[in-house]
Structures are given as structure tokens and as C-alpha cells.
Amino acid sequence: MTTKKKAAGWAALCIACVGGFEGLRTVAYRDPVGIPTVCFGETRNVRMGDRHTTGECQAMLGVRLEEFNEGVNACLRVPLSDTRRAAVVSFSYNVGVGAFCKSTFARRLNERDAAACDELLKWTTAGGITLPGLVRRRKQERQLCMEG
């Protein structure tokens, strides 16, 4: 399988996961903890009042997921299946690469711990509040992770 085809597998799964949970908002808004956010959960350099087309948002998501994938690669020393990579990149996109790299989840993946994916279920709060959307997202990410 070519590298591009392999990348397309995890990326398609990840886009579906991230897009489904983040949703598309073409005008900047504040997320549950007050961070300016736009498109599919993008927070980098976002200012209130920013506007993007659907096409711009889709392109931005593709670029950012590749950046997060590179961040994941820098933290992990083990190979990942497409489904596990999609789960890990989705998680990292949501919490940040720094948080992922320092997490017990990353450590357990590197240790090839069969129960590493269970760590995802611990990341369901924002601003100290358990968010039902994060609970659903982590369950979906865990399911993808376990399939790998």
C-alpha cells in the first residue's frame, strides 16, 4: 500500500470523527471554556468575528490534522493501525499535542499496554465540568482505538 493511500485511511476516519464531534461553525464563537474557536474546532490564531467558507474550513482541518499527526509521531515509538491513529490524532486535536505527549495514554501506548485505550475515558472535562459531548467523543475514540 502506498504512503498516500495509508495516510488517506486514518485521515478519512479522523476527519469523520473530528468533524462529527466538533461540528462546523463558519463564524468564530467561544467554546465551553471561552476560547475563540471557528470551523471544526480550530483555535489557533482565531479572533472573535472571524469568518470562513466551508471549503476553507475543510482545507484548514486537513492541514491541522496532518500537523497533529506529526506531533503524535514525535511522541510515540510504536506503530499504529489506521483506526488507532485516527483515535489518537482526534484526541490530540482536542486536547493538544503537549497534553497528549505528557499523558498516561501516550505512555501506555508506548508500553504496548493492551488497556491503553481506556485512558481516553478519563478525559471528559473542560474547565472542571464534565461535558456530555466529550463523554460521547471519548467513547467513540476509545472504540476506534480498540479496533487497532
N, C-alpha and C positions, 0 to 999 in steps of 0.2 A: 504494500500500500504506500502511495506517495505521501510525503510530508504534508502537502496541501490537503489531500483527502483526509488524512488523520486529524489535522487541525480542524477541518470542517466538521468532523463528528462531534468533538467536545464543544466546539463553538456553537453549533446549532442547538445542542442541548442546553448550554449555558444561556444563550440568548432567550430561549423559551422560558427558562426558569427565572432569570433576572427580569425579563420583560413582563412576565406574568405577575410577579410579586411587586415590582416597582411601579408598574403601570406607566403610561405615557402622559406627561403633562408638558405642553409646549411653552407654557408661561411659568416663570420661576415662582416658587412657593416655599414656605418654611416647612421642613419636615417635623415630626413629632417632638424633636428636641430643639427646634428653632434654627436649624441650619438651612440657608438658602439652597434650594435644590431645583433641578429642571430635568426635562426629558425622562429618561429611565433611571432616575435616582442619582443623576450626576451632581456632584457638589464642588468640583474643582473650578475655581475662578467664577462662580455663579454669583450674580448680583440680583437683588430683587428688581423685577421689571424686565429681566432678560427674556427674550422670545426666540424660539427656534422652530423650523419646519419639522414635519415628521421625518423627512429624509435626512435632515441634519442630525436629528436625534438618533436615528438608526445608525448613521455613519459614526457618530460620537460613541455610541455603545460598542460598536465593533472594535474601534481603536482602543477604547478604555479596557475592554475585556482582554485584549491581547497584552496590554500593559500589565494588567493584574496577573495574567498567566505567567508573564516573565517574572513578576515578583514572587509568585508561588514557586516557580522553578528555582529561584535563588534560595528558597528556604528548605526545599525538600531534596532528599538524596535518594528517593525511591521512585521507581516508575509508577505512573498512574494510568488506569484504564480511562477511556473517554468519559464514562459516566462518573467515575470518581473525580476526574479532573474538572468536569463541569460543576460538580458539587463544591469542590474546593475553591474554584475561581469565583463562583457565585457568592460563597461565604466571604471570601476575601474582598470582593467588590462591595459587599455590605458593611464589613467591619474595618476594612483597611488591611493592607499587606503587613504593616507593622504589628498590628494586633494578632493577625494570623500567625506570623513568624514566631511570636513570643508565646503562643497558646499551647496548652496541653494537647490540643487537637493536632497541631503540626508535629509536636514531639512524638506523640503516639503513632502518627502516620510513619514518621521516620524510623520508629522502632518496629514497624510492621505489625503493630498491635491489632489483632482482629476486631477488637471492640473500639477502635479509634473513632469511628463514625458516630458513636454515641455521644461524643463530646459536643457535637453540634447542638444537641438538645439543651445544652446549658446556656446558650447564647440567645436568649429570648427577651432581653430587656433593653430599653433605651431610656436614658435619664432616670434609671432606677424603677421604671414602670414596665411590667410585663405587657407586651403588645401582642394581641391575638394574631396579627399578620406575621409577626416574627415567629410565633409558635408554629403556624402553618408552613412558613418558609423553611424553618429548620427541619421539620418533619419531612418535607419534600427533598431537601438537600441530603438528609440522612438516608432516605430511600435511594437516591441516586448514588450516594457514597457506598452504600452496602451492596449495590449491584456490581460494583467494581471489584 
